Amino acid sequence: MPGFLIVIITVVHLVACAGLMISILLQSGKGGGLAGAFGGGSSQTLFGGRGAASFLSRASTILAVVFFVTSLTLGLAASRNATSRTSLIQDEARRRATQRTGTAGQQPGAPTSGQPTGQAPAGPVPAPSAPATGAPASGTPATPPPSGGK
């Protein structure tokens, strides 16, 4: 979407936002609202006896629809522009993956030399040396067995 169109939609959005706030605040509720502060609370002679309520409610409805449509349009335009840009985190991840595969010549995720694989060694595993009979295992203190009687 061209830049000048985004600016026009943004201006319409801001005007609709301000107009919506004003039209809602001017409506007289049960307590009179701000319409009473401007002299329209009791007589409502500016829009007629019943005209203020219908005019302000219609204005609020129209401005709310305009606000919704411009919000949706600006949100969609922003998401389209965001997809063309890349994240700095994604760029860094791609750079590191390229470095890893470029220098080692391996596929991404494959362990490079010096990295543990998490698998058991392929050759035979030497059995741990068993302690002599009656001798305590290494690292345990030599204590007599507990006596069974009192």
N, C-alpha and C positions, 0 to 999 in steps of 0.2 A: 504494500500500500504506500503511495507517495507520501512524503513528509508533510506537505502542506495540507493534505487531507486529514492526517493525524492531528495536526494543530487545530484545524477547524472543528473536528469532533471533540477535541479536548476543551476548546472554548465553549462549545454547546453544552458539554457535560458540566462544566463549572457553572455556567449560567443556570442550567436546569437544577443543579444542586442548591444554589443560592435561592432560586425562585421556589423550590420545594420547601426549603426551611422557612422562608417568609410566609408562604401560603398556609403552611401547617400552623405556624405560630399565630397567625392572624385569625384563625378560625376560633369562634367562640365555643367553648365547651360548657360544661355544667357550671364551672366557676367563672366564666366570662373570658378567660384566656387573655392574650395580649390585645385582642380587639377592643376590650373595655379600656385599655390604657390609651388608645388613640381616639376615644370618643365614639366608637362604633358598638359598644357593648349594649347600650340600652335602646337607642333609637334606630341604628343601622340605616341612616338616611342616605349614605353614600351609594349603596347598592339597592336600596328599596327595602321594604319591610321584610321580605323573605329572600331577596335577591343575593345577599351576602353569603348565605350558607350554600346556596346552589353554585354561585360563581366560584367561591373558594374551594368547594369540594371538587368541582370540575377541573379547576386549575391544578389542584393537588394530584388528581388522577392523571391528567395529561402530563404533568411534569414528572410524575413517578414513572410513567411509561417511557418518556424520553430519557430519563436517568438510567433506567434499566437497559434500554437499547444501546445507549452510548457506553455504558459500563461493559456490556457484552462485546461490543465492537472493539473497544480499546483493549480488552483482555485477549481477544482472539488475535488482534494485530500484534500485541506484545509476544504472544506465544509463537507466532510465525517467525518473528524476528529472532527469538531466542533459539529456535532450532537451527538457525544458520550459524550461530556462534557455538563454540565448544567450551566446555568447562576447563578451568586450569587444572583441576584434579585429574580429569580424563586425559588431558595433554601430558601431564607428568607420568601417568600410568603407562600410556603408550610409549613415551620416551624411554622409560625404564625397561619395558618389555622389549623394545627394539635393541637397546644396549645389551640386554641379557642374551638375546638370540643372535645378535650380530657378532658378539665377541666369542661366544662359546660354540656357535654353529649348531645349537641344539634347538629342539622345539621348546616353546614356552611352557614352563611348569616342570620341565625335566631338571633333575638335580645336576648342578655343575660339580666339578671336582672339588672335593673337600666338604661338600654338604652331606649330612647324614640322610640316608634314604628311608629310614624307619623300618627296614626289613632285617631279618636275621642274616648273619653271614652264611655264605654258601658252603664253606668247608666244615669239617668236623669240629665240634666244640670240645675243648679239653674239659674233662671232669674235674671238679674241685678236689683238692687233696683232702682225703678223709683223715680226721684226727685218729691218733692211736687209741686203742681200747683203754678206757679208764682215764684218758687224758681229756681235759675240758676242751671244747671247741675254741678256736681262736676268738679273742675278744670277749669271752665270758669269764667272770672270776671263778676261781675254784672254791666252791662252798659246799659244805657237807649237806647231804639230803636231810630234810626235816625229820625229826623223830616222831614216831607214831604215838608214843605213850606220854603220860603226864609225869 
